[in-house]
Amino acid sequence: MDRTSLAAALEAGRITGEVATPRENNLSHIHRFLAQERQFDFGVELTQDWDYDSVFALMVDRCGLRPETDFVEGVDTISTERCIDALEALATAIGDVTRAGGEILFATGHPAGLLPVHMAIAAAAESHGAQITHQANAVPVPDLGGDCRQINRVWTWHQHGGTPHTHLAEPMHALLDDIDRRGGATPDLIVADHGWAGAASSRGLRTLGYADCNDPALFVAEAQGAIEVTVPLDDDVVPYLYGPLIDFVLEAAGFN
């Protein structure tokens, strides 16, 4: 799949371009992130001075929000070109680690949206020589309840019989702590979203992330040098709409 075809598919699926996340939500989440509210900080540690104006400018630059400061309500945007550029960088990193036989940990806080994306890329990476962080047992998450469970190579947080959407960092911290306790190897690469990515980056691990336009934390982590790549996209469209994105990443990674 070439960039032109992918761009058309992303915008048709409202993964980029005009997206479903409203402007007022995007702006509110900047304030809540700066207040370091739980569920909005994604486990990202602030290592630079940030204020509303600087985070807003970052989101315009890295994510593609509309730049008008007086636009406070309505349909907002995600940059298609920035998304594709970031996907290329993500694919290159995954491909390089895979060809080196490295270990990759995939995880998602958006099981109804991004889980199939992670599953497809993880399966392809494993078939081309990557080691996928794996554990047969569930890993308890003491601070939240529930546990971390792996579904087709991808880690999720399970609670009360389901895999809820979460921004929280605790599941990734619990999983990485468990790996340390068991004497396991630290993954060479984390591919994740939400608090899974933020927590990994705060521990100094090489991390690639996906983030929506109302999720400034991972873009800030990228700007601070803690996350290598943050892919801007709507992270909760109907999963089949991500099919062209998956095809593009697999091809760019050298898996097709």
N, C-alpha and C positions, 0 to 999 in steps of 0.2 A: 504494500500500500504506500503510495507517495504522499507527500505533504498536502498537495492540493485536494486529493480525495479524502484524506483524513480530516482536513479543515472543514470540508463540506459536511462530513458525517458528524463531527463534533458539534457544529452549529445547528444542524438539523435536529440533533438529539438534545439540544440545549445543555450540553455539557460545557460548552464555552459560548461566547457571544452573549446575547441576552439570556439570562438564566433565571431560575425560579426564586432564588434567594433575594428578598427585597432589600432595597438600599437601607431602610431604617434598621433592619436586622444587622447588616454589615457594620453600620456606624455604632450601634449599641454594643456590639461585641468587641470593638476596639476599646471602648471605655471599660468594659468588664475584664478584658485581658489585662489592661494596665492596672486595674485594681487587684489583679492576681486572684480573681475569684476562682474557686474550685470549679471544675468543668470547663473553664475558659482559659486557664493557664497551660493546659496540656502537659504539665510537668516541666515546662521550659523555664530555665533560670535566666533572669535578666542580667547580662554582664555589661551592658551599655546603658546610657541614659536614654530613655524613650519618653515622649509625650504624645498626646493625641495627634498633633500635626505631623510629627515624624513617622508615626505608624501609618497614618492615612497616606502620606506620600509614598511610603514603602509599598502599601497595598495597591496603589495606582501603578507603581513601577513594576512590581514583581507579579501581581495578580491580574492587573488590568481593570480595576474599578474605574468608573467614570470619574474624571479629575475635577469636575466642578464642585467647589466647596459648598456652594449654596444649594446643591441638589441633595435633598435629605429624605425624599420619599419617592418610591416608584421602582421601576425595573433597573437593576444594576447589571454590570457586565463582567465577564472574565475574558482575558485576551487569548484568542485562539493561537496566535503566533507564539506567545510566551508558553502556553501549554505544550505546544509541539516541540519547541526548543528544549523544554525541561524533560519531556518524554525521551527525546534523543539522548540527553545526558544520562537519564536514568537507565535507558537501555544499554548504553555503552558501559556503565559501571557494572550492571548485572552481567553482561556478557564477559567482561574482563575477569570478574571474580569467578564466574563459571568455568572459563577456559583454564584458570589457574587451579581448579579443583577446590576452591574455597567453600566455606560454609555460609549459608544465607538463612536468615530468620525472617519469615513473612508473618505479618500480623495485621489485624484490622479491628477498628472500633465501629465499622459500618457494615455489618454482615449482610444487610439486605441490599446493599449497593455495590461495595467494592470487593466483597468476598470472592465473587467469580473472577475478577481481574487478578487478584493475588493468586488464586488457585491455578489459573491458566499459566501465568508466568512462572510460578514455582514448579509446576509440573514440567514445563519446557526446560527450565534451568537444570532440574535434576536429571532429565533425560540426556542433557548435554554435558554432564560431569560435575555439576555442583553438588555439594553436600547440603541437605536441608535440615535445619535444626529440628530434631524429632524427639518426642518422648511419648510413650504409650499411656502413661498415667496422667490424670488431671493434677494440676498444681493449685493448691489452695491460695486464695487471696485474702490474707488475714484482715486487712483493714476495711474490706468491702463485704466479705462473704462471697460465696460462689467460688469458682475456680477458673483457671485457664485450661482450655481444651483445644486440641488441634483437629481441624476439619480439613481433610485433603491437603495436608502440608501447611495449612495456615492457622495461626493461633488466634483464638477469640476468647472473650470473657463469657462464661456461662453462669447463669443464676436462675433459680426457680424454673428449671426446665427449658429455658430459652437462652438465646445469645443476644443480649440487648445492645442497642446502640450506646456507645459510651465515649466521652472525651477524656476519661480519667486515666491517670498515669499509673495507678496502683497495679493493674494487671501485668504490665510489662516489668515493673520493678519486682513483683513477686516471681515472675518467670525467670528473670535474670538472676535473682537471688538464689532460686532453686538450682539453676545451672551451676552457680558458684559452689553451693553446698555439696552438690554431687561430684564436684571436681571436673565438670565438663568444660570443653573448650569455649572460649568466647567467640561468638559468630564473627566472621570477617565482614559481614554486611547485614544491616537491618533494612528491610523494605516494608514500610508500614504507613499508618496514618494516625491522626488524632493523638491521644496520650501515649499510645504505643510508640510512636515515632519521637514525640517530645521527651519521654522518659529515657529512651535509648540515647538520644543526642545529649541529654544532660549528664549521662554517664561516660561520655567521651567515645561512644561507639560510632563507627562509620554508618551513617543513616541517610536513607532516601525516603522522602515522604510525599504524600498526596494531601492537598488541602483545598477546602472550599473558600469562597470569597468572604465568608463570615468567620473564618478561622485564622486570625492573624498570627497566632503563636508560632506556627511552623515557619512562616515567612520571616518572622523576627529571628528565630533560631538560625535560619539560613543566613540572614544578614550578619549575624554575630559569628558565623563560621562554625556553628555546631552541627548543622545539617548540610550535607553536600548538595542536595537538590530537593527543592519543593515544587511539585507539579500542581499548578493551579487548575482546578476543574470543579464542576458540580459533582459532589461525591455521593449523591443519592438519587440518581435517575434509575429507571428500570434497567436491571443488569444487562439485558441483551443489547442495549444501546452502546455499551462499552466494547462491543465486538470489534469494530474497526480499530479502536485504540489498542486493544490486545494484539491484533494482527500487526500493527505498526511496531509495537515494542518488540515483539518476537522477531520480526524481520530485522529491525535495527540492532538487536542484540546478537544477530547471527544465528538464530535458532531455526530459521526456515531454509 
